[in-house]
Amino acid sequence: MRAPALSAPLAYRLGVGARAVAAIAGGYALAAAATAFLALLLQRLPQLPLPPLLHMGRADAVMASTLFSFTVYTCAVLWVFAARSAARAWLGLLLPAAMLACAAYLMS
């Protein structure tokens, strides 16, 4: 008995696989960088002239940024599969992740 023929070309399957890896790994990298940046930013809010309601401690800043990271990750996964190509999806995740990570490094 012969093996069944592939219904889709190999390039298409590799593209979907690359998008899946981008959604998992790249989305995680973007969410982690956004979490670090936002936590540091929220910790520095007391230094800015803002209303007292926006001042939060370190634990509150980390908790708020961690909760926000779930939204970032979900949007990243949705965006990866909406991008025109897998390369554009990777670029669209890694470039902002690198920028946020650099900004978080400079803030720390």
C-alpha positions as CSV (number, residue, x, y, z in Angstrom):
1,M,0.0,0.0,0.0
2,R,1.3,3.4,-0.9
3,A,1.5,6.4,1.4
4,P,-1.2,9.0,0.8
5,A,-0.1,12.0,-1.3
6,L,0.4,15.3,0.5
7,S,-2.6,17.5,-0.1
8,A,-0.7,20.8,0.4
9,P,2.7,21.7,-0.9
10,L,5.6,21.4,1.5
11,A,6.3,25.2,1.3
12,Y,2.8,25.9,2.7
13,R,3.2,23.4,5.5
14,L,6.6,24.9,6.4
15,G,5.1,28.4,6.4
16,V,2.4,27.3,8.8
17,G,5.0,25.6,11.0
18,A,7.1,28.8,11.0
19,R,4.1,30.8,12.0
20,A,3.2,28.4,14.8
21,V,6.8,28.6,16.1
22,A,6.6,32.4,15.8
23,A,3.4,32.6,17.6
24,I,4.7,30.4,20.5
25,A,8.3,31.6,20.8
26,G,8.1,35.1,19.4
27,G,4.8,35.8,21.2
28,Y,6.4,34.8,24.4
29,A,9.5,36.9,23.8
30,L,7.3,39.9,23.0
31,A,5.1,39.4,26.1
32,A,8.1,39.0,28.3
33,A,9.8,42.1,27.0
34,A,6.5,44.1,27.3
35,T,6.1,42.8,30.9
36,A,9.6,43.9,31.9
37,F,9.3,47.3,30.3
38,L,5.8,48.0,31.7
39,A,6.8,46.9,35.2
40,L,9.8,49.2,35.2
41,L,7.7,52.0,33.8
42,L,5.0,51.6,36.4
43,Q,7.6,51.6,39.2
44,R,8.9,54.9,38.0
45,L,5.5,56.6,37.9
46,P,5.9,58.0,41.4
47,Q,8.8,60.1,40.1
48,L,6.5,61.8,37.6
49,P,4.0,64.5,38.5
50,L,0.8,62.3,38.3
51,P,-2.3,61.9,40.5
52,P,-1.7,59.7,43.6
53,L,-4.1,57.0,42.2
54,L,-1.5,56.1,39.6
55,H,1.3,55.5,42.1
56,M,1.8,51.8,42.8
57,G,4.4,49.7,44.6
58,R,6.7,47.2,43.1
59,A,4.4,44.2,43.6
60,D,1.4,46.1,42.1
61,A,3.5,47.2,39.1
62,V,4.6,43.6,38.4
63,M,1.1,42.2,38.8
64,A,-0.4,44.8,36.5
65,S,2.2,44.3,33.8
66,T,1.9,40.5,34.1
67,L,-1.8,40.7,33.6
68,F,-1.3,42.9,30.6
69,S,1.1,40.4,29.2
70,F,-1.7,38.0,28.6
71,T,-3.3,40.5,26.2
72,V,0.0,41.1,24.5
73,Y,0.6,37.4,23.9
74,T,-3.0,36.9,22.6
75,C,-2.7,39.8,20.2
76,A,0.8,38.6,19.1
77,V,-0.6,35.1,18.2
78,L,-3.5,36.6,16.3
79,W,-1.2,38.9,14.4
80,V,1.2,36.1,13.4
81,F,-1.5,34.3,11.6
82,A,-2.9,37.5,10.0
83,A,0.5,38.6,8.6
84,R,1.1,38.2,4.9
85,S,4.1,35.9,5.3
86,A,6.0,34.0,8.0
87,A,9.0,36.3,7.6
88,R,6.9,39.4,8.2
89,A,5.4,37.7,11.2
90,W,8.8,37.0,12.7
91,L,10.0,40.5,12.0
92,G,6.9,42.0,13.4
93,L,7.4,40.1,16.7
94,L,11.1,40.2,17.1
95,L,11.7,43.9,16.3
96,P,9.2,45.3,18.9
97,A,10.5,42.6,21.4
98,A,14.1,43.8,20.9
99,M,13.1,47.4,21.3
100,L,11.1,46.8,24.5
101,A,13.9,44.6,25.9
102,C,16.5,47.3,25.2
103,A,14.3,50.0,26.7
104,A,13.8,47.8,29.8
105,Y,17.5,47.2,30.1
106,L,18.2,51.0,29.8
107,M,15.6,51.7,32.5
108,S,17.0,49.2,35.0
